[in-house]
Amino acid sequence: MRNKIPKMRGAIRTRMLLLLCLLAGIAVWLGNAHIQSLLNRPIMFEGEGYSFEIAPGSGFSKLCYQFERDGVFPYPRLLSLYGRFSGDAKRVKAGEYRIDNGLSLYDVLDIVKSGKVVYREVILLEGQTFTALRKQLLDVPYLIHQTSELTNVEIMALVGDSQLHPEGQFYPDTYFFQKNDTDLDILRRAHNKLVKVLEDEWGKRNPNLPYKTAYEALIMASIIEKETGQPRERPDIAAVFVQRLNKKMRLQTDPTVIYGLGDRYQGNITRKHLREKTPYNTYRINGLPPTPIASAGHAAIHAALNPSKSEALYFVAKGDGSHQFSKSLSEHQAAVRRFQWKRKSNYRSAPQ
């Protein structure tokens, strides 16, 4: 009998341990099911959604308490423990995020782990001067404006070359950025893209062009950009200017005159302006002006390096954005008489 008592006690202890393990397992399962339920619950906000930011180096616990404060998830300690044991706490990426109504916290964690941050955009336009581009970037929200107190030379030194004139050095395109990126980031990307596009197009250029360097082709592209009202006309406008350069004729194009006048231009070119000798007055100088006069897009760069086979040496604006092209001066003079009576405030002349 005495031998049976220890055996019975051992069996009871075993059963108790098994029962405790079972209860613990059930508790863990119930707790996990509860956590899963909480994390899978759709989150609803007033309005269309919720935006938040994870600063670089910010801990996961701080995000948990931010979610509590903003009504995203009311149990910051529970979320912090989950993040620690699941490994999610080490996987979140810094940046600005936006979540829509109806997503679960699981979805939110997947978003911050994948780094699907909010991107905004800024569009740099064709035909824009660098002065206008600088003003545009200063008005873009969410960018850090590092260039506001810098000179053009200082900007170009930071972009890559302090000796390079900034005009035309920034490719017109749509650029996406994150909150707290800098305007200098945008300028670097735009300049690098311009260099790449120009290099690619220069390598595929037509033979017998009057340019010694790709930079001269960029200058021409900027003039084409400013002279073109109808995109289909770019190669024909390029052909006129290329032939005039080959024949040692002056370009005589108004946009270069306007650029040379700077702030003095008030909407009309006068005879006095045309007689004034500036480095950009192509009625007075031979060849190309010293720098581009605006940003040139891909189509204008391509046209400068691949002009049409047109033999026209002249063109005149019709007043609707298109041009009449002529091979001879007499044809051009007739076209001027025909279309100049339609001249409006935005009328642009052409090579004479």
C-alpha angles and dihedrals in degrees: 000000000000090000092054096056097067090046091052091048091050092051091050091050090050091050091047091051091048090049092049091049089049092049091046090050091049090048091050091046092049091045092049090046089052092049090047089051092051094046092047095048113115113249117224126193136185106261127009101316148312132278126199139163132224109205119217109271092013114145124240091239090061089054090050092055090044088056089051092050093049095045097249098119124000099205109068096166092050091049091047091052091047091050092050097049095040093047092236091119090070096044103059115112127217119250145083117300137187125199128192129226115274098035119126126230087253087060091048092051091049089053095051091044092052093047094234092164127175113271124198127193140225122192118213108202131223114250094027121138121230090246090057091044092054091051091048093053091049088059095050111107123222092030120111104234105221096157100056094100097033127103121232090255092053091049092051090048089056092044093051116279127042091192093060119097107236097222112110094001097114121075115231109235144112112285124194121210142173126237111281094022110133134244086237088061089056092048093049092051092046092049094047090050091049090052091050096046092046092047092050094048093045089056091055098042125136117257124254097035119153095236123109094190141021087248090063088052089052090053090053091046091055091054091048089050092055095043097048121096097159115045093216089063097061096095091047093049088048090051092054093052094042091052092047090053091048090050092046090244120147115254094228095192122160099216090065090052091050092050091050091053092056113178091358091074108098101175103288133073112220130200087252090058091051091051094048112102110225126152087255101046101107089185087068106028130064120237127355127344115254097258140013114280098215143351114295124210127220094267093054092047090049091049092050089055096037108036121177122260091251116140093208118131098181141041135180129198115251092205096249097080095271129097140225110229122208135187098205136040092241091054090048093050090052090051091050091053090048099049107027093078086068090057113143133182090273095046114135123204126212142212112318 
